[in-house]
Amino acid sequence: MNLFDADELARLWPQPTVSDDKYSRGVVGVDTGSPRYPGAAILSTLGAVRSGAGFVRFCGETPKDAVMARCPSVTFGPGRVGAWVLGCGWDEDADDPARLALRLADGCPCVIDAGALWVIDHALAFLGWHALPVGCLLTPHAGELARLMAVERPEVVADPIGWASRAAERYGGAVLLKGAVQYAVDDETVLQAIPGPAWTAQAGSGDVLAGVAGTLLAAGFDAVEAGAMAASLQAVTATYHPGPWAPDQLADWFPEVIGAF
């Protein structure tokens, strides 16, 4: 197992050059939120925008005006996408398997969070596939991983790396297991993210984190590295700005932290 540190995070974080444009920096598609959880859509979109995505395209169910109020650079509707952010704020709707299948069908790397986790098997069956597209990242916390793997939460807590590895093998991707200690795991690698203050354990942090991971997947990072880097950025930012900052406020500090790399 490798433990991430701030120097490694700074070394790896993508820095644009004069030859880059908005497309080469990565296009992130965001299909998140629902009428019940509109904030998740805004938070995940904000995570992508503030972490350096060149282009963010919102295709979720939250009203355009709500997203525009916080992220006016975002575009809306279908188009070119390099990676998807999916599941944040989905409300376990009967249409969710088809919603996930539609995005998986693009063949792009995907961040699969929250409500999309429960319908992976149904979406794959819908497509006639046995595994996710190459480069996908699942981002459950311990309770979500337990539900996904049909075990009790204490089993995951007792063996977090083992259960994350099993989930990664089952779906052919990588898993970022969120929590006080965060592990990014695939079939070959275990990375422990930089730890952050306990203030970050609050509703909405995972939505922002998913957006950051989407930025890194769209920039070309493999899923396990993207997971560890996204979690580490959030932790480092919270460490530099201690206190009960809300997840969207911490996201607003990302550019300052990244700019110091």
N, C-alpha and C positions, 0 to 999 in steps of 0.2 A: 504494500500500500504506500502511495506517495502522498505527502502532506503539502498542499499548496502553501505558498507564502507570498507576501506582497511584492517581492522582487520578481518572482516568476509571473505573477499576474501582470505586472507592468511590462515585462518583456514580451509577453504573448499578446497583449491587447492590440487589436488591429488599429493601425494609424494610417490615415489616408495620405496619399502622395499627390503631387501636382497632376499626375496622369489619371487619377481616379475621377469618376463621376458618380452621380447618385445611384446608377445601376450597378456599377462595379463594386460599390461599397455594400451592396446587398439590399434586395427588396423583400420586406417582411409582409406577409399576408396575415391579417388578424381576423379570425372568426370566433369571437368570444361574446359573452354577455347574453342576457335574456331580459324579458320585461320584469322579472322578479329581481334580477341581479345586474342592473345596468352598470353599476360601479366597476364590476370586474372587467368590463369591456374597456372602460376608460383607463383603468390601472394597467392592464396588459399592454394597451396601445402606448401609454406613457412610458412604460419600461422599454419598449422598442425604440421610441423616438429619442429618449434621453440617453440611451446607451450608444448611440451613434449609427443607427440604421440610415442608409442613404435614401430610402424610400419606404414608406409604410402605407399599405393599402388595407382599409377597413372594410370587412365584408360580414360583419355580425348583425345582431338584431337590435342593438341599442340605437336610439334616434340620432341622426347625423348631428343635430345641433349640440347634443350633449358631448359628443366626442370633439367636435370642432371648438367648443368653448375652452377645452384644455389642450388640444393638440391641433392647431389650425393648419399645420403643414400636411396633415394626413389627407390622402385621396380615398375615394369610395368607389366600390363596384369592382367587377372582375377585371383581370389583366395579368400581366407578368408578375410572377412570384418566385422567390428563391427558397423560401421556407415559410411554413405556416405555424401560427400559434393558435391552439385549439383547446376548447373545453372550459376555460375559466368562466365561471358564472352560468354555465349551461344548467338547465333546471330539470334534468331527467325527463325530458319530453319524449314522447313516442317516436318523434321524427329524428331523434339524435343519432341513431345508427346510420340513417341515410345522410345526415348532415356531415358526419365524420367520413363516411365512404366517399362523398363528393370531394372532400379535400385530399384524402389519401390517394384518390385516383390520379391526381396531378403527378404523383411519383416523387414529390419534393420531400426533403426532410421536414419533420413536424415536431413541434413541442406539444405533447399530449398531456393535459392537466385536468384535474377535477372531474367535471361531468363527462368528459370524453373518455375517461379511463374505463368507465363501466360498460361502454358499448364497443370496445375494440373488437372483441370476438364477433359480435353481430355485424360490424362493419366489414371485417375481413370476409365473413361468410357471404355477405351481400356482394362483394367483389369477386368471390371465388379464390381468394388469396389465402396463403398459409402464414404469412409474416408481413410485418410493416415494411414500407419503403426503406431503403438504405438510409441510415443517418438519423433515425427518429429518436427522440428523447422523451421518456415518461417522467413526470415530476410529481409523484405522490408524497404525502407525509405518511407516517407509520400506519395510521388508521386506514388511509386509502389503499396503501399497499396490502394490508391485511385483507381488506374487502376484495381487492383485485385477485389475490391469490387464494381466497376462500380459507383463511386461517384466522386465528384470534390475534388481536393487536399485541398482547404480551409475547407471542411467539416472534413477531417482527422485532419488537424492542430487544428481545434477548439475542437475536442473531440478525442485525440489520443488513450487514454485508451479504450474508448468505441468502436472505430473501430477496434483496435487490438483485443479486446475481441470477437467481432463479427466474425472476420476472424478465430480466434482460434476455436470458436464453430463450424463454418461452416466446417472446415477441420479436426477437431478432433485432433489438435496438439497444439503447442504453437507458439507465435509470438514475435519476437524481433523487435520492431519498432525503426529503427535507426534515429539518428538526434542529435541535440544539447542536448536534454534530451531524454534518451533511456529507453524504458519500455519493460520488458519481461512479457508476459501475457499468462496465460492459463485459464481454466474454473474455477479455484479456487484462483489463485494467481496473484498479480501484484508486480513485483520487479522493482525498478528504479535503473539502473546501476550508478556506480560512474561517475560523470561528468568529462570530460577532456577538454584540451585547444582547442580553435577553429582551431588550426593548423591541427588537425586530419580530418577536413572536406575537404577531397581531394579524387580525383579518385583513386581507388585501396584499400582504407581503408576497404571497405565492403568485398572485396575479402579475405584479410588477416583475418578479423573478422570471416568470414564463416569457414575458416580453423581451427581457434582456437575453435570455437563451435563444429566442428567435432571431435576434440581431446577430448573434454569433454563428448560428447555423447558416443564416443567409450569407454571412461573410466567408463561409467555407470551412469552419471548424468542425471536427468530428463531434459526435454527440456527447461523449463522455467528457471531453475537454470543455465543450460549451457549457455543460451543466456545472462543472466545478468552477469555471470562471465566472459565470453569472451569479452563483451563490456567493462567491468570494467578493465580487464587486459590491454586492449589497451589504455584506458584513463589514468590509473595509469602510464603506461610506458611513454606516451606522457608528462605527468606532470613531471616525473623525468628527462626527456630529452627534455626540451622545445626548440622550434624552428621549422623551416619548414623541419623536417625530412620526407623523403618519406615513404610510408607505408612499403616497404620492409626493409628500414633501421630501422624503429621502431620495426619490427618483429625480427630483429637481437638483439635487446635489451631485448626481452622477457626472455631469459634464466637468465640474470642477475637479473631481477625483481623477477622472480619465485624463483630463488635461495636464495633470501633474505627473502622469506616468512617463 
